[in-house]
């Protein structure tokens, strides 16, 4: 009988200590959490600085017309129909189509035209190579506002393309200084031994570029493609100069300004339109961020 009671006594003796052990574990976890917050306080503050405005825009886009004019931070009723109202706005889908044409085709032309130039500057040895590189860097430092008047006169008067997006798309077929420089820096990280091995196997320069360089340069190509896509998608200055006189050629960035003017009291619709303009850019960056970060990181390895 005594042996049967021993486990019960031991359990009774240990049970008062269990709450204290649990409390100690909770205290340790709380201290660890506070320590993590203290260490990452600047990062948390920076994240909130960028995330909270976007959260505010999304919440406002889901409010009713009357509530959007109040100081409420959260919607009383979730008005998902605001996005349908924005889509049904005359011209909105046209702005989408024009923006996709401008950003998509412009990105393809920029990448295709920048790769051969970057490859030549990175791997070829020819007279005037450093001068060519300096010209590319000089073009990077030249603001577009400096040359906008002669460019507009050329496209509007000589080519008669005013009121369209082609004056913005066609120049991308001749390369982009920033894309050339960024991709050139990435190609410098590729060892020349790979090129020499390809030439020993009988590959010419074009085949070496297609079979050896391009597969190894995917992160760098993804980086310049994303940079160009974001720049074209968010471009306001170019469409304002060339396409403002023709509403059928407006892009989302320029059309959003017109939409805001027409719905200056409907903040919920304005915020819904803003979300629809930002959503593709956020989605593209979310799915391609790994290649984007890798490409940007490796471009600074060599000079």
Order of alpha helices (4+ residues) and beta strands (2+ residues): alpha-alpha-alpha-alpha-alpha-alpha-alpha-alpha-alpha-alpha-alpha-alpha-alpha-alpha
